[in-house]
């Protein structure tokens, strides 16, 4: 509940300010998250107020505070209330925009005042300052960069209001001593020119939300009421979307079903820059994994597959092998996510292993293939990334030494880089020249774990291909995983700006 009269809906502010503007009052605008109000904010706002007669502060709404899945630390109403308590501030509004562009266009201020950090190229990931400067010039105003002592809300929150266990906070302190946020981001930025090919099954993830009504009167059956349905581009389609936000040249090879391809839906949801090679499997639908979800608690009650789980026809396999032969050698990095639904035959695997310059692989275990499908189907890899359960299936060992299993896989596949993702335990990373590293998880609220491992592999493979230190690889992957589990399924790919901001916030 908004308790201060200074706080008003942003759309009402033009009328509220009209009389003072008509009398010649100079309007000053500031915008920010203000997640933890500190002396740097206060000095910044006092400086801004001295430039004019009226100071308006727009507070970024919760859903646009891109400092990682555990932020903002304080709800937007509380952040607005804290700003409104300052004497130098005249009006406060919560804005549904990640930048000040919309507020500038709506209010037409004489001055828009931003902090000195806006001049740092490594921080202005979304070119926000460039767009804000253009907007203020368009309304006849002036951009002012305030030069004063600066503090970081993220740094203060990390130090005094940690959201992680002490072990994780201690790890971040140790990691940041050797790797700055800028260092990590430069590794990601250097992946931009890489040519990356993603190969694997196209999967439609369908979430059918329902409400539990009760038990059938005659049978022990749960009865639910259908509410709504949501569909996402999953499987290798999601991986392609992740990679396309970080690399400029991305190709994709996959099977769609000849019987029910859902191609229009898939094309609408794939990044338009991805070079698509769609092949069509005979007598098959495009794979759909339908999850029946109780909406209130987001509890998955049942999963239904639409799939042809038989062997791939010879003609279809020949078509796939021809496509792989044509395209694989053209790319710097080939990412294979083998969901084990029959697409990747032994012949196709041989082509991938023979022709890929850098081959990153996951052989995924799921309900349809559990126990029949492990990473040793591949005779060679440059980078292997699997879940702990998948590594243990490979070793046929539920409780043994995980590090020894990693070493065994490394030798078997002549693979010098291996990562084992471990859910809430983070990940275990191995490099043949570096040894082992354990990186904790950085997830805040966990909404849905579907697709987190695919996001991890998709964004770490270009790093491993550049010989980025394996501990940094694990750090980047766990940051991507934290963003992935904070949303439903593959509702949206990992955003470049959000990942960069999350990395920066953790290492401040």
C-alpha positions in Angstrom: 0.0 0.0 0.0 1.4 3.4 -1.0 1.3 5.7 2.1 3.0 8.9 0.9 0.9 11.5 -1.0 4.0 12.2 -3.2 3.5 8.8 -4.8 1.2 8.9 -7.8 0.4 6.9 -10.9 2.8 8.1 -13.6 0.1 8.7 -16.1 -1.4 11.4 -13.7 1.8 13.3 -13.4 1.5 15.5 -16.5 -1.7 17.0 -15.2 -0.3 17.3 -11.7 2.7 19.2 -13.0 0.9 21.3 -15.6 0.3 24.5 -13.4 3.9 24.6 -12.2 5.2 24.0 -15.7 3.0 26.8 -17.0 4.5 29.2 -14.5 8.0 28.4 -15.7 9.1 25.8 -13.2 12.1 23.7 -14.4 11.4 20.0 -14.1 14.1 17.5 -13.3 13.7 13.7 -13.7 15.7 10.8 -12.2 15.0 7.1 -12.6 16.4 4.0 -10.9 15.7 0.8 -9.0 16.8 2.3 -5.6 16.8 -1.2 -4.2 18.6 -0.1 -1.1 18.5 3.6 -0.4 22.0 4.8 0.5 24.0 8.0 0.8 25.0 7.9 -2.9 21.3 8.0 -3.9 20.6 10.8 -1.5 23.5 13.0 -2.8 22.5 12.2 -6.4 18.9 13.3 -5.8 19.8 16.4 -3.9 22.2 17.4 -6.7 19.4 16.8 -9.2 16.9 18.9 -7.2 19.3 21.9 -7.2 19.2 21.9 -11.0 15.5 22.9 -11.1 12.3 23.6 -9.3 10.5 20.2 -9.3 12.1 16.8 -8.9 10.3 13.7 -10.1 11.7 10.3 -9.4 10.5 7.3 -11.3 11.1 3.9 -9.6 11.7 0.9 -11.8 8.9 -1.7 -11.3 9.9 -5.1 -9.8 9.7 -7.0 -13.0 12.3 -4.8 -14.7 14.9 -4.8 -12.0 17.4 -7.0 -13.9 19.9 -7.7 -11.2 19.3 -11.4 -11.0 16.6 -13.8 -9.9 17.0 -12.8 -6.2 16.4 -9.1 -6.9 14.9 -6.7 -6.1 15.4 -7.2 -2.4 12.6 -4.8 -1.7 9.1 -4.5 -3.3 8.5 -1.6 -5.6 6.0 0.0 -3.2 8.6 0.0 -0.4 11.3 1.4 -2.7 8.9 4.2 -3.8 8.0 5.0 -0.2 11.7 5.3 0.8 12.3 7.8 -2.1 9.2 9.8 -1.2 10.4 10.2 2.3 13.3 12.4 1.1 12.6 16.1 1.4 14.3 17.0 -1.9 11.9 14.8 -3.9 8.6 16.3 -5.0 6.9 13.5 -6.8 7.4 9.7 -7.1 5.9 7.2 -9.6 6.5 3.6 -10.4 7.2 3.1 -14.0 6.6 -0.1 -16.1 9.7 0.3 -18.2 13.3 -0.7 -17.7 14.6 2.6 -18.9 13.6 6.3 -18.4 12.7 6.7 -22.1 8.9 6.4 -21.6 9.0 8.7 -18.6 11.0 11.3 -20.5 8.5 11.2 -23.4 5.5 11.5 -21.1 6.8 14.2 -18.8 9.2 16.2 -21.1 11.6 17.2 -18.3 14.1 20.0 -18.7 16.8 17.8 -17.2 17.3 14.1 -16.9 20.0 13.3 -14.4 21.8 10.0 -14.4 24.7 8.7 -12.4 28.4 8.6 -13.3 28.2 4.8 -13.7 26.2 5.4 -16.9 29.4 6.3 -18.7 30.9 2.9 -18.0 30.5 0.8 -21.3 30.6 -2.5 -19.4 27.5 -1.5 -17.3 25.3 0.1 -20.0 24.5 -3.3 -21.5 21.2 -2.4 -23.1 22.5 0.9 -24.5 20.1 2.5 -22.1 21.9 5.8 -21.7 22.1 6.2 -25.5 18.3 5.8 -25.8 17.7 8.0 -22.8 20.0 10.8 -24.2 18.1 10.6 -27.5 14.8 10.9 -25.7 15.7 13.9 -23.6 17.1 15.7 -26.7 13.9 15.0 -28.5 11.8 16.8 -25.9 14.2 19.7 -25.8 15.8 18.8 -22.5 19.4 18.1 -21.3 21.1 15.0 -20.0 23.1 15.6 -16.9 25.7 13.1 -15.6 26.1 13.7 -11.9 29.7 13.4 -10.6 29.7 12.5 -6.9 30.7 9.7 -4.6 29.1 6.5 -5.7 27.9 3.4 -3.9 26.4 0.2 -5.3 23.1 -1.1 -3.9 24.2 -4.6 -5.1 27.4 -4.4 -3.2 25.7 -3.2 0.0 23.0 -5.9 -0.3 25.6 -8.6 -1.0 27.6 -7.5 2.0 24.9 -6.6 4.6 21.7 -8.3 3.4 23.0 -11.5 1.8 20.4 -13.7 0.1 22.7 -16.7 0.0 24.0 -19.1 2.6 27.3 -18.0 4.2 29.2 -20.7 2.2 27.9 -19.2 -1.1 28.7 -15.6 0.0 32.2 -16.7 1.0 32.6 -18.4 -2.4 31.6 -15.2 -4.2 34.0 -13.1 -2.2 36.8 -15.6 -3.0 35.8 -15.8 -6.7 35.6 -12.0 -7.2 39.1 -11.6 -5.8 40.4 -13.4 -8.9 37.7 -12.7 -11.5 36.1 -9.3 -11.8 32.6 -8.8 -13.3 34.3 -7.1 -16.3 36.6 -10.1 -16.8 33.7 -12.5 -16.9 31.6 -10.4 -19.2 34.5 -10.0 -21.6 34.6 -13.8 -22.0 30.9 -13.7 -22.9 31.3 -10.8 -25.3 34.2 -12.5 -27.1 31.8 -15.3 -28.0 29.8 -12.9 -30.2 31.6 -13.7 -33.5 31.6 -17.5 -33.0 29.6 -19.6 -35.5 27.5 -22.0 -33.5 25.4 -24.9 -34.7 22.8 -26.6 -32.4 21.6 -30.1 -33.2 18.9 -32.1 -31.5 15.2 -32.8 -31.3 12.6 -30.0 -31.5 10.2 -30.3 -28.6 7.0 -28.3 -27.9 6.6 -27.9 -24.1 2.9 -27.5 -23.3 1.7 -26.5 -19.9 -2.0 -27.3 -19.3 -3.0 -25.4 -16.2 -5.9 -26.8 -14.1 -7.7 -26.5 -10.8 -8.2 -29.5 -8.6 -11.9 -30.2 -8.1 -11.7 -33.3 -6.0 -11.9 -37.1 -6.2 -14.2 -38.9 -8.6 -17.2 -40.3 -6.7 -16.9 -43.8 -8.1 -13.1 -44.3 -8.7 -9.9 -43.2 -7.0 -9.3 -40.6 -9.6 -8.2 -37.0 -9.2 -10.6 -34.7 -11.1 -9.4 -31.3 -12.3 -10.9 -28.4 -14.1 -9.1 -27.1 -17.2 -8.1 -23.4 -16.9 -5.6 -22.5 -19.7 -2.8 -23.7 -21.9 0.6 -22.3 -22.6 3.1 -23.5 -25.2 6.9 -23.0 -25.5 9.6 -23.8 -28.0 11.6 -26.3 -26.1 14.3 -28.8 -26.7 16.9 -27.7 -29.2 14.7 -24.8 -30.2 15.2 -23.3 -26.7 18.9 -23.9 -26.9 19.1 -22.1 -30.3 17.3 -19.1 -28.8 19.7 -19.0 -25.8 22.7 -19.0 -28.0 21.3 -16.5 -30.5 21.2 -13.9 -27.7 25.0 -14.1 -27.4 26.4 -15.2 -30.8 25.7 -13.5 -34.1 25.9 -16.6 -36.4 23.7 -19.5 -35.2 22.5 -22.5 -37.2 20.0 -25.2 -36.2 19.4 -28.7 -37.5 16.4 -30.6 -36.2 13.5 -33.0 -37.0 9.9 -31.8 -37.1 7.1 -34.3 -37.5 5.8 -34.8 -41.0 2.3 -35.5 -39.6 2.0 -32.6 -37.2 5.0 -30.3 -37.7 3.7 -27.2 -35.8 6.1 -25.3 -38.0 4.3 -22.0 -37.9 4.3 -22.0 -34.1 8.0 -22.9 -34.1 9.1 -20.2 -36.6 7.2 -17.6 -34.7 9.1 -18.4 -31.5 12.6 -18.9 -32.9 15.0 -16.0 -33.0 14.8 -14.8 -36.6 18.6 -14.7 -37.0 18.9 -18.5 -36.5 19.6 -20.4 -39.8 17.1 -23.2 -39.7 17.4 -26.6 -41.3 14.1 -28.3 -40.7 13.9 -32.0 -41.6 10.6 -33.9 -41.5 10.4 -37.3 -39.9 7.9 -39.8 -41.5 4.9 -41.0 -39.7 5.7 -38.8 -36.7 4.4 -35.6 -35.0 6.7 -32.9 -33.8 7.4 -34.0 -30.2 5.1 -32.5 -27.6 5.6 -32.9 -23.9 2.4 -31.9 -22.2 2.4 -31.3 -18.5 -0.8 -31.1 -16.5 -0.1 -28.5 -13.9 -2.2 -27.6 -10.8 -2.1 -23.8 -11.1 -2.2 -22.6 -7.5 0.8 -24.5 -6.3 2.4 -25.0 -9.7 2.5 -28.7 -9.1 3.0 -31.0 -12.1 0.4 -33.8 -11.8 1.1 -35.7 -15.0 3.2 -35.6 -18.2 2.0 -36.8 -21.6 4.3 -37.3 -24.6 3.2 -37.0 -28.2 6.0 -38.9 -29.9 7.1 -41.6 -32.3 9.5 -43.6 -30.1 10.4 -46.1 -32.9 13.6 -46.2 -34.9 14.2 -43.5 -37.5 13.4 -44.6 -41.0 16.4 -45.1 -43.3 15.3 -42.3 -45.6 15.0 -39.9 -42.7 18.4 -40.9 -41.3 20.0 -40.4 -44.8 18.5 -36.9 -45.0 19.8 -36.0 -41.5 23.3 -37.4 -42.2 23.4 -35.4 -45.5 22.5 -32.2 -43.6 25.1 -32.8 -41.0 27.8 -33.6 -43.6 27.0 -30.3 -45.3 26.8 -28.0 -42.3 28.8 -29.3 -39.3 32.3 -28.4 -40.5 31.3 -24.8 -41.3 30.8 -24.0 -37.6 33.3 -23.1 -34.9 31.2 -24.8 -32.2 28.6 -27.6 -32.5 26.3 -28.1 -29.5 24.5 -31.4 -29.4 21.7 -31.9 -27.0 20.7 -35.5 -27.5 17.3 -36.1 -25.8 17.4 -39.7 -26.7 14.2 -39.8 -28.8 15.7 -41.5 -31.8 16.9 -38.6 -34.0 20.6 -39.1 -33.5 21.6 -42.5 -34.9 25.0 -44.1 -34.7 25.8 -42.9 -38.2 24.8 -39.3 -37.4 26.9 -39.4 -34.2 29.9 -40.6 -36.3 29.5 -37.6 -38.6 29.3 -35.2 -35.7 32.3 -36.6 -34.0 34.3 -36.7 -37.2 33.5 -33.3 -38.6 32.9 -30.9 -35.7 35.8 -28.6 -34.9 34.6 -28.3 -31.3 31.9 -30.6 -30.1 29.9 -30.0 -26.9 27.5 -32.7 -25.9 24.7 -33.6 -23.5 23.0 -37.0 -23.6 19.9 -36.4 -21.6 18.1 -38.9 -19.4 14.3 -38.7 -19.3 11.2 -40.9 -18.7 11.3 -42.2 -22.3 14.9 -43.4 -22.3 16.2 -43.7 -18.7 18.8 -46.3 -18.4 19.2 -46.8 -22.2 20.8 -43.5 -23.2 24.1 -42.2 -21.8 27.0 -40.1 -22.9 29.2 -43.0 -23.9 27.1 -43.3 -27.1 29.6 -40.6 -28.3 33.2 -41.8 -28.9 34.6 -38.3 -28.7 33.8 -34.8 -27.3 35.6 -31.6 -26.5 33.1 -30.6 -23.8 30.6 -32.8 -21.9 27.9 -31.3 -19.7 25.5 -33.6 -17.9 23.4 -33.8 -14.8 24.7 -35.8 -11.8 22.0 -38.4 -12.3 23.1 -38.8 -16.0 26.8 -39.2 -14.9 25.8 -41.8 -12.4 23.7 -43.7 -15.0 26.8 -43.7 -17.2 28.9 -45.2 -14.4 26.1 -47.5 -13.2 26.9 -46.2 -9.7 24.4 -44.4 -7.4 26.7 -43.5 -4.5 30.3 -43.7 -5.7 32.9 -40.9 -6.0 31.6 -38.4 -8.6 35.1 -37.1 -9.4 36.3 -40.5 -10.4 33.3 -40.9 -12.7 34.2 -37.6 -14.3 37.8 -38.8 -14.8 36.5 -42.0 -16.4 34.3 -40.2 -18.8 37.1 -37.8 -19.7 39.3 -40.6 -20.6 36.7 -42.6 -22.4 35.7 -39.7 -24.7 39.2 -38.1 -24.8 37.4 -35.0 -23.5 39.4 -32.5 -21.5 36.5 -30.4 -20.1 33.6 -31.9 -18.2 30.8 -30.2 -16.1 28.3 -32.1 -13.9 25.3 -30.0 -12.9 24.0 -30.8 -9.4 20.8 -28.7 -8.9 20.8 -26.9 -5.6 24.4 -28.1 -5.0 25.7 -26.1 -8.0 28.1 -27.8 -10.3 31.3 -29.7 -10.5 33.8 -28.6 -13.2 36.8 -30.4 -14.5 39.6 -29.3 -16.8 42.5 -31.6 -17.6 45.0 -28.9 -17.0 43.2 -27.2 -14.1 41.7 -30.0 -12.0 38.3 -29.8 -10.2 36.2 -26.8 -9.1 33.0 -26.8 -7.2 30.7 -23.8 -7.9 27.6 -23.3 -5.7 24.2 -22.5 -7.1 23.0 -18.9 -7.3 19.3 -19.4 -7.7 16.8 -17.3 -5.8 13.2 -18.4 -6.2 12.9 -21.6 -8.1 9.8 -21.6 -10.3 10.5 -24.4 -12.7 13.6 -26.5 -13.4 12.7 -27.5 -16.9 15.3 -26.3 -19.4 17.9 -25.1 -16.8 20.5 -27.7 -17.9 20.0 -26.8 -21.6 20.6 -23.2 -20.8 23.7 -24.0 -18.8 25.2 -26.0 -21.8 24.1 -23.5 -24.4 25.9 -20.6 -22.8 29.0 -22.4 -21.5 29.9 -24.2 -24.7 31.1 -21.0 -26.5 33.1 -20.2 -23.3 34.8 -23.6 -23.2 35.5 -23.4 -26.9 37.5 -20.2 -26.1 39.4 -22.0 -23.3 37.8 -19.9 -20.6 39.0 -21.1 -17.1 36.7 -23.9 -16.0 35.7 -22.2 -12.7 34.5 -19.2 -14.7 32.6 -21.6 -17.0 30.8 -23.0 -13.9 30.1 -19.6 -12.6 28.6 -18.4 -15.9 26.6 -21.6 -16.2 25.2 -21.4 -12.7 24.2 -17.7 -13.4 22.4 -18.8 -16.5 20.7 -21.7 -14.6 19.5 -19.3 -11.9 17.8 -17.2 -14.5 16.3 -20.3 -16.2 14.7 -21.7 -13.0 13.2 -18.3 -12.2 10.7 -18.6 -15.0 8.2 -21.2 -16.3 9.8 -23.7 -18.6 11.2 -22.1 -21.7 8.9 -19.2 -21.6 11.8 -16.9 -22.6 15.4 -17.4 -23.5 18.3 -16.2 -21.4 18.5 -12.4 -22.0 22.0 -11.0 -22.6 21.4 -7.9 -20.5 19.8 -9.8 -17.6 22.7 -12.3 -17.5 25.3 -9.5 -17.6 23.5 -7.6 -14.8 23.2 -10.8 -12.7 26.9 -11.4 -13.1 27.8 -7.8 -12.2 25.5 -7.8 -9.1 27.0 -11.1 -7.7 30.6 -9.8 -8.1 30.1 -6.3 -6.6 
